[in-house]
Amino acid sequence: MSRKRFIADQRGAVAFEMPFVYLFLFMIVLLPLADLGIMGFQFISAFQALRGFGQSIQYSPPPDVTSASTWTTAALAKADANYPISNFQLVCGDSGTVCSSSNTVSPKYYSYTTSITLQPMVLKSVLCTSGNTNPCTFTLPYSERFQ
């Protein structure tokens, strides 16, 4: 077999390299993108649950902001069960203080949070911080004016 003919016939040259190229693309490009996509969907879903809860209570404000305990339990029943609402507060004024009988200053806001837990496959060291009990749990705050 002549050398010229061997160089011209390179039909199997890519067959050896393709598993390495596919492995590189899958591990370095596609899996991290999947982590970011899953994180994005979870963040958008949680934020939409917060906004939906805010809209559901927007049109039924508490009759008395100084004693809203019975109204709060009825309002929390409207929340999405996948993203439970925590730290629900009625805030009066721009200073961020909780409404009470001595503080009924306008404007009035709802303030609440929910949390999401990520489970990344590849980007755990980038997305999750160390030091917490569950390092991949993020709390999303939300507030909305009602008066």
Protein Blocks (a to p, Z undefined) as FASTA:
>chain_A
ZZklmmmmmmlmmmmmmmmmmmmmmmmmmmmmmmmmmmmmmmmmmmmmmmmmmmmmmmmc
cfblklmmlmmmmmmmmpcfklccehiacdedjkopacdfklccdcdddddddddddddf
klmmmmpcghiablmbccddddddfZZ
